[in-house]
């Protein structure tokens, strides 16, 4: 299976750019003590990224007959978002209200969610033939 498709690469680049903008906005809002705005941009960011993944995932599914239940997009999102957050702290761009522990806890809890998603992926893969659902092959 070709892991890096055109849709996944475009999604990853857009995700990286949007995540850097989000990190900058988040740190700026926290530093200026606009705490109520933090929730608003965080929810908007999450919904936007989910929608972006959904759109590019659907395009990928239409282009290829894979049945991977979005694990490639989820894994790339996990790597990109957490790498940018970690680099943000390494370069000391964070506000004085942000702690590195929040990045670590996000990595752990999101990693648990990713692990559950991977287990579900393995289960669904077990019930497919070369990544294509059996019901689609034998209709």
Biotite code that builds the C-alpha atoms (Angstrom):
import biotite.structure as struc

atoms = struc.array([
    struc.Atom([0.000, 0.000, 0.000], chain_id="A", res_id=1, res_name="UNK", atom_name="CA", element="C"),
    struc.Atom([1.284, 3.424, -0.916], chain_id="A", res_id=2, res_name="UNK", atom_name="CA", element="C"),
    struc.Atom([1.320, 5.305, 2.378], chain_id="A", res_id=3, res_name="UNK", atom_name="CA", element="C"),
    struc.Atom([1.946, 8.861, 1.166], chain_id="A", res_id=4, res_name="UNK", atom_name="CA", element="C"),
    struc.Atom([-0.718, 9.867, -1.314], chain_id="A", res_id=5, res_name="UNK", atom_name="CA", element="C"),
    struc.Atom([-1.221, 13.284, -2.889], chain_id="A", res_id=6, res_name="UNK", atom_name="CA", element="C"),
    struc.Atom([-4.198, 13.975, -0.601], chain_id="A", res_id=7, res_name="UNK", atom_name="CA", element="C"),
    struc.Atom([-2.262, 12.988, 2.509], chain_id="A", res_id=8, res_name="UNK", atom_name="CA", element="C"),
    struc.Atom([0.690, 15.195, 1.565], chain_id="A", res_id=9, res_name="UNK", atom_name="CA", element="C"),
    struc.Atom([-1.517, 18.220, 0.859], chain_id="A", res_id=10, res_name="UNK", atom_name="CA", element="C"),
    struc.Atom([-3.374, 17.605, 4.124], chain_id="A", res_id=11, res_name="UNK", atom_name="CA", element="C"),
    struc.Atom([-0.088, 17.343, 6.036], chain_id="A", res_id=12, res_name="UNK", atom_name="CA", element="C"),
    struc.Atom([1.306, 20.583, 4.607], chain_id="A", res_id=13, res_name="UNK", atom_name="CA", element="C"),
    struc.Atom([-1.923, 22.473, 5.324], chain_id="A", res_id=14, res_name="UNK", atom_name="CA", element="C"),
    struc.Atom([-2.031, 20.953, 8.801], chain_id="A", res_id=15, res_name="UNK", atom_name="CA", element="C"),
    struc.Atom([1.525, 22.077, 9.553], chain_id="A", res_id=16, res_name="UNK", atom_name="CA", element="C"),
    struc.Atom([0.844, 25.651, 8.408], chain_id="A", res_id=17, res_name="UNK", atom_name="CA", element="C"),
    struc.Atom([-2.454, 25.895, 10.289], chain_id="A", res_id=18, res_name="UNK", atom_name="CA", element="C"),
    struc.Atom([-0.917, 24.379, 13.420], chain_id="A", res_id=19, res_name="UNK", atom_name="CA", element="C"),
    struc.Atom([1.929, 26.911, 13.428], chain_id="A", res_id=20, res_name="UNK", atom_name="CA", element="C"),
    struc.Atom([-0.606, 29.742, 13.064], chain_id="A", res_id=21, res_name="UNK", atom_name="CA", element="C"),
    struc.Atom([-2.681, 28.187, 15.858], chain_id="A", res_id=22, res_name="UNK", atom_name="CA", element="C"),
    struc.Atom([0.320, 27.862, 18.179], chain_id="A", res_id=23, res_name="UNK", atom_name="CA", element="C"),
    struc.Atom([1.255, 31.498, 17.546], chain_id="A", res_id=24, res_name="UNK", atom_name="CA", element="C"),
    struc.Atom([-2.319, 32.694, 18.184], chain_id="A", res_id=25, res_name="UNK", atom_name="CA", element="C"),
    struc.Atom([-2.626, 30.525, 21.290], chain_id="A", res_id=26, res_name="UNK", atom_name="CA", element="C"),
    struc.Atom([0.613, 31.768, 22.809], chain_id="A", res_id=27, res_name="UNK", atom_name="CA", element="C"),
    struc.Atom([-0.227, 35.379, 21.974], chain_id="A", res_id=28, res_name="UNK", atom_name="CA", element="C"),
    struc.Atom([-3.688, 35.160, 23.497], chain_id="A", res_id=29, res_name="UNK", atom_name="CA", element="C"),
    struc.Atom([-2.359, 33.495, 26.631], chain_id="A", res_id=30, res_name="UNK", atom_name="CA", element="C"),
    struc.Atom([0.439, 36.018, 27.014], chain_id="A", res_id=31, res_name="UNK", atom_name="CA", element="C"),
    struc.Atom([-2.060, 38.879, 26.693], chain_id="A", res_id=32, res_name="UNK", atom_name="CA", element="C"),
    struc.Atom([-4.370, 37.135, 29.179], chain_id="A", res_id=33, res_name="UNK", atom_name="CA", element="C"),
    struc.Atom([-7.299, 36.739, 26.776], chain_id="A", res_id=34, res_name="UNK", atom_name="CA", element="C"),
    struc.Atom([-8.213, 33.394, 28.290], chain_id="A", res_id=35, res_name="UNK", atom_name="CA", element="C"),
    struc.Atom([-11.803, 33.279, 27.022], chain_id="A", res_id=36, res_name="UNK", atom_name="CA", element="C"),
    struc.Atom([-10.580, 33.558, 23.409], chain_id="A", res_id=37, res_name="UNK", atom_name="CA", element="C"),
    struc.Atom([-8.335, 30.536, 23.904], chain_id="A", res_id=38, res_name="UNK", atom_name="CA", element="C"),
    struc.Atom([-11.360, 28.239, 24.071], chain_id="A", res_id=39, res_name="UNK", atom_name="CA", element="C"),
    struc.Atom([-12.858, 29.770, 20.958], chain_id="A", res_id=40, res_name="UNK", atom_name="CA", element="C"),
    struc.Atom([-9.763, 29.391, 18.767], chain_id="A", res_id=41, res_name="UNK", atom_name="CA", element="C"),
    struc.Atom([-9.069, 25.916, 20.151], chain_id="A", res_id=42, res_name="UNK", atom_name="CA", element="C"),
    struc.Atom([-12.542, 24.646, 19.257], chain_id="A", res_id=43, res_name="UNK", atom_name="CA", element="C"),
    struc.Atom([-12.369, 26.334, 15.835], chain_id="A", res_id=44, res_name="UNK", atom_name="CA", element="C"),
    struc.Atom([-8.929, 24.802, 15.223], chain_id="A", res_id=45, res_name="UNK", atom_name="CA", element="C"),
    struc.Atom([-10.103, 21.314, 16.214], chain_id="A", res_id=46, res_name="UNK", atom_name="CA", element="C"),
    struc.Atom([-13.225, 21.516, 14.038], chain_id="A", res_id=47, res_name="UNK", atom_name="CA", element="C"),
    struc.Atom([-11.242, 22.895, 11.103], chain_id="A", res_id=48, res_name="UNK", atom_name="CA", element="C"),
    struc.Atom([-8.580, 20.193, 11.314], chain_id="A", res_id=49, res_name="UNK", atom_name="CA", element="C"),
    struc.Atom([-11.203, 17.462, 11.657], chain_id="A", res_id=50, res_name="UNK", atom_name="CA", element="C"),
    struc.Atom([-13.066, 18.848, 8.621], chain_id="A", res_id=51, res_name="UNK", atom_name="CA", element="C"),
    struc.Atom([-9.849, 19.124, 6.636], chain_id="A", res_id=52, res_name="UNK", atom_name="CA", element="C"),
    struc.Atom([-8.993, 15.496, 7.458], chain_id="A", res_id=53, res_name="UNK", atom_name="CA", element="C"),
    struc.Atom([-12.518, 14.392, 6.601], chain_id="A", res_id=54, res_name="UNK", atom_name="CA", element="C"),
    struc.Atom([-12.452, 16.127, 3.205], chain_id="A", res_id=55, res_name="UNK", atom_name="CA", element="C"),
    struc.Atom([-9.002, 14.902, 2.176], chain_id="A", res_id=56, res_name="UNK", atom_name="CA", element="C"),
    struc.Atom([-9.719, 11.450, 3.630], chain_id="A", res_id=57, res_name="UNK", atom_name="CA", element="C"),
    struc.Atom([-12.870, 11.186, 1.509], chain_id="A", res_id=58, res_name="UNK", atom_name="CA", element="C"),
    struc.Atom([-10.919, 12.254, -1.577], chain_id="A", res_id=59, res_name="UNK", atom_name="CA", element="C"),
    struc.Atom([-8.294, 9.649, -0.785], chain_id="A", res_id=60, res_name="UNK", atom_name="CA", element="C"),
    struc.Atom([-10.946, 6.981, -0.333], chain_id="A", res_id=61, res_name="UNK", atom_name="CA", element="C"),
    struc.Atom([-12.487, 7.849, -3.700], chain_id="A", res_id=62, res_name="UNK", atom_name="CA", element="C"),
    struc.Atom([-9.106, 7.742, -5.444], chain_id="A", res_id=63, res_name="UNK", atom_name="CA", element="C"),
    struc.Atom([-8.017, 4.464, -3.845], chain_id="A", res_id=64, res_name="UNK", atom_name="CA", element="C"),
    struc.Atom([-10.077, 1.498, -2.715], chain_id="A", res_id=65, res_name="UNK", atom_name="CA", element="C"),
    struc.Atom([-8.362, 1.261, 0.666], chain_id="A", res_id=66, res_name="UNK", atom_name="CA", element="C"),
    struc.Atom([-10.270, 0.648, 3.832], chain_id="A", res_id=67, res_name="UNK", atom_name="CA", element="C"),
    struc.Atom([-7.962, 2.118, 6.452], chain_id="A", res_id=68, res_name="UNK", atom_name="CA", element="C"),
    struc.Atom([-10.636, 3.994, 8.487], chain_id="A", res_id=69, res_name="UNK", atom_name="CA", element="C"),
    struc.Atom([-8.513, 7.140, 8.521], chain_id="A", res_id=70, res_name="UNK", atom_name="CA", element="C"),
    struc.Atom([-5.569, 5.746, 10.493], chain_id="A", res_id=71, res_name="UNK", atom_name="CA", element="C"),
    struc.Atom([-2.989, 7.281, 8.131], chain_id="A", res_id=72, res_name="UNK", atom_name="CA", element="C"),
    struc.Atom([-4.517, 10.745, 8.541], chain_id="A", res_id=73, res_name="UNK", atom_name="CA", element="C"),
    struc.Atom([-4.867, 10.325, 12.309], chain_id="A", res_id=74, res_name="UNK", atom_name="CA", element="C"),
    struc.Atom([-1.254, 9.179, 12.678], chain_id="A", res_id=75, res_name="UNK", atom_name="CA", element="C"),
    struc.Atom([0.078, 12.058, 10.551], chain_id="A", res_id=76, res_name="UNK", atom_name="CA", element="C"),
    struc.Atom([-2.009, 14.553, 12.520], chain_id="A", res_id=77, res_name="UNK", atom_name="CA", element="C"),
    struc.Atom([-0.638, 13.163, 15.781], chain_id="A", res_id=78, res_name="UNK", atom_name="CA", element="C"),
    struc.Atom([2.978, 13.404, 14.602], chain_id="A", res_id=79, res_name="UNK", atom_name="CA", element="C"),
    struc.Atom([2.708, 16.865, 13.034], chain_id="A", res_id=80, res_name="UNK", atom_name="CA", element="C"),
    struc.Atom([0.716, 18.556, 15.807], chain_id="A", res_id=81, res_name="UNK", atom_name="CA", element="C"),
    struc.Atom([2.815, 17.139, 18.625], chain_id="A", res_id=82, res_name="UNK", atom_name="CA", element="C"),
    struc.Atom([6.112, 17.780, 16.828], chain_id="A", res_id=83, res_name="UNK", atom_name="CA", element="C"),
    struc.Atom([5.180, 21.414, 16.230], chain_id="A", res_id=84, res_name="UNK", atom_name="CA", element="C"),
    struc.Atom([4.075, 21.825, 19.855], chain_id="A", res_id=85, res_name="UNK", atom_name="CA", element="C"),
    struc.Atom([7.312, 20.282, 21.123], chain_id="A", res_id=86, res_name="UNK", atom_name="CA", element="C"),
    struc.Atom([9.463, 22.394, 18.785], chain_id="A", res_id=87, res_name="UNK", atom_name="CA", element="C"),
    struc.Atom([7.480, 25.464, 19.865], chain_id="A", res_id=88, res_name="UNK", atom_name="CA", element="C"),
    struc.Atom([8.549, 24.836, 23.452], chain_id="A", res_id=89, res_name="UNK", atom_name="CA", element="C"),
    struc.Atom([12.099, 23.898, 22.484], chain_id="A", res_id=90, res_name="UNK", atom_name="CA", element="C"),
    struc.Atom([12.508, 27.230, 20.694], chain_id="A", res_id=91, res_name="UNK", atom_name="CA", element="C"),
    struc.Atom([10.889, 28.950, 23.720], chain_id="A", res_id=92, res_name="UNK", atom_name="CA", element="C"),
    struc.Atom([8.087, 30.600, 21.745], chain_id="A", res_id=93, res_name="UNK", atom_name="CA", element="C"),
    struc.Atom([5.477, 29.703, 24.373], chain_id="A", res_id=94, res_name="UNK", atom_name="CA", element="C"),
    struc.Atom([3.815, 32.211, 26.663], chain_id="A", res_id=95, res_name="UNK", atom_name="CA", element="C"),
    struc.Atom([4.602, 32.382, 30.353], chain_id="A", res_id=96, res_name="UNK", atom_name="CA", element="C"),
    struc.Atom([1.260, 30.653, 31.033], chain_id="A", res_id=97, res_name="UNK", atom_name="CA", element="C"),
    struc.Atom([2.110, 27.543, 29.026], chain_id="A", res_id=98, res_name="UNK", atom_name="CA", element="C"),
    struc.Atom([3.950, 24.574, 30.488], chain_id="A", res_id=99, res_name="UNK", atom_name="CA", element="C"),
    struc.Atom([5.684, 21.715, 28.687], chain_id="A", res_id=100, res_name="UNK", atom_name="CA", element="C"),
    struc.Atom([3.661, 19.297, 30.817], chain_id="A", res_id=101, res_name="UNK", atom_name="CA", element="C"),
    struc.Atom([0.594, 20.195, 28.743], chain_id="A", res_id=102, res_name="UNK", atom_name="CA", element="C"),
    struc.Atom([2.394, 19.002, 25.607], chain_id="A", res_id=103, res_name="UNK", atom_name="CA", element="C"),
    struc.Atom([3.412, 15.748, 27.285], chain_id="A", res_id=104, res_name="UNK", atom_name="CA", element="C"),
    struc.Atom([-0.080, 15.079, 28.621], chain_id="A", res_id=105, res_name="UNK", atom_name="CA", element="C"),
    struc.Atom([-1.546, 15.796, 25.185], chain_id="A", res_id=106, res_name="UNK", atom_name="CA", element="C"),
    struc.Atom([0.905, 13.321, 23.649], chain_id="A", res_id=107, res_name="UNK", atom_name="CA", element="C"),
    struc.Atom([-0.058, 10.660, 26.180], chain_id="A", res_id=108, res_name="UNK", atom_name="CA", element="C"),
    struc.Atom([-3.854, 11.030, 26.024], chain_id="A", res_id=109, res_name="UNK", atom_name="CA", element="C"),
    struc.Atom([-3.958, 11.521, 22.279], chain_id="A", res_id=110, res_name="UNK", atom_name="CA", element="C"),
    struc.Atom([-1.551, 8.587, 21.935], chain_id="A", res_id=111, res_name="UNK", atom_name="CA", element="C"),
    struc.Atom([-3.987, 6.397, 23.873], chain_id="A", res_id=112, res_name="UNK", atom_name="CA", element="C"),
    struc.Atom([-6.757, 7.488, 21.496], chain_id="A", res_id=113, res_name="UNK", atom_name="CA", element="C"),
    struc.Atom([-4.501, 6.742, 18.535], chain_id="A", res_id=114, res_name="UNK", atom_name="CA", element="C"),
    struc.Atom([-3.691, 3.310, 19.953], chain_id="A", res_id=115, res_name="UNK", atom_name="CA", element="C"),
    struc.Atom([-7.413, 2.545, 20.285], chain_id="A", res_id=116, res_name="UNK", atom_name="CA", element="C"),
    struc.Atom([-7.918, 3.718, 16.703], chain_id="A", res_id=117, res_name="UNK", atom_name="CA", element="C"),
    struc.Atom([-5.054, 1.468, 15.579], chain_id="A", res_id=118, res_name="UNK", atom_name="CA", element="C"),
    struc.Atom([-6.580, -1.538, 17.348], chain_id="A", res_id=119, res_name="UNK", atom_name="CA", element="C"),
    struc.Atom([-9.897, -0.857, 15.603], chain_id="A", res_id=120, res_name="UNK", atom_name="CA", element="C"),
    struc.Atom([-7.993, -0.525, 12.321], chain_id="A", res_id=121, res_name="UNK", atom_name="CA", element="C"),
    struc.Atom([-6.336, -3.910, 12.855], chain_id="A", res_id=122, res_name="UNK", atom_name="CA", element="C"),
    struc.Atom([-9.720, -5.459, 13.619], chain_id="A", res_id=123, res_name="UNK", atom_name="CA", element="C"),
    struc.Atom([-11.329, -4.024, 10.466], chain_id="A", res_id=124, res_name="UNK", atom_name="CA", element="C"),
    struc.Atom([-8.293, -4.978, 8.403], chain_id="A", res_id=125, res_name="UNK", atom_name="CA", element="C"),
    struc.Atom([-8.717, -8.550, 9.576], chain_id="A", res_id=126, res_name="UNK", atom_name="CA", element="C"),
    struc.Atom([-12.171, -8.512, 7.984], chain_id="A", res_id=127, res_name="UNK", atom_name="CA", element="C"),
    struc.Atom([-10.995, -7.154, 4.618], chain_id="A", res_id=128, res_name="UNK", atom_name="CA", element="C"),
    struc.Atom([-9.019, -8.481, 1.662], chain_id="A", res_id=129, res_name="UNK", atom_name="CA", element="C"),
    struc.Atom([-5.959, -6.376, 0.770], chain_id="A", res_id=130, res_name="UNK", atom_name="CA", element="C"),
    struc.Atom([-7.538, -3.333, 2.420], chain_id="A", res_id=131, res_name="UNK", atom_name="CA", element="C"),
    struc.Atom([-10.847, -3.595, 0.549], chain_id="A", res_id=132, res_name="UNK", atom_name="CA", element="C"),
    struc.Atom([-14.015, -4.488, 2.440], chain_id="A", res_id=133, res_name="UNK", atom_name="CA", element="C"),
    struc.Atom([-15.265, -7.971, 1.657], chain_id="A", res_id=134, res_name="UNK", atom_name="CA", element="C"),
    struc.Atom([-18.788, -6.664, 1.103], chain_id="A", res_id=135, res_name="UNK", atom_name="CA", element="C"),
    struc.Atom([-17.477, -4.406, -1.683], chain_id="A", res_id=136, res_name="UNK", atom_name="CA", element="C"),
    struc.Atom([-15.720, -7.314, -3.387], chain_id="A", res_id=137, res_name="UNK", atom_name="CA", element="C"),
    struc.Atom([-18.479, -9.899, -3.203], chain_id="A", res_id=138, res_name="UNK", atom_name="CA", element="C"),
    struc.Atom([-21.689, -8.078, -4.089], chain_id="A", res_id=139, res_name="UNK", atom_name="CA", element="C"),
])
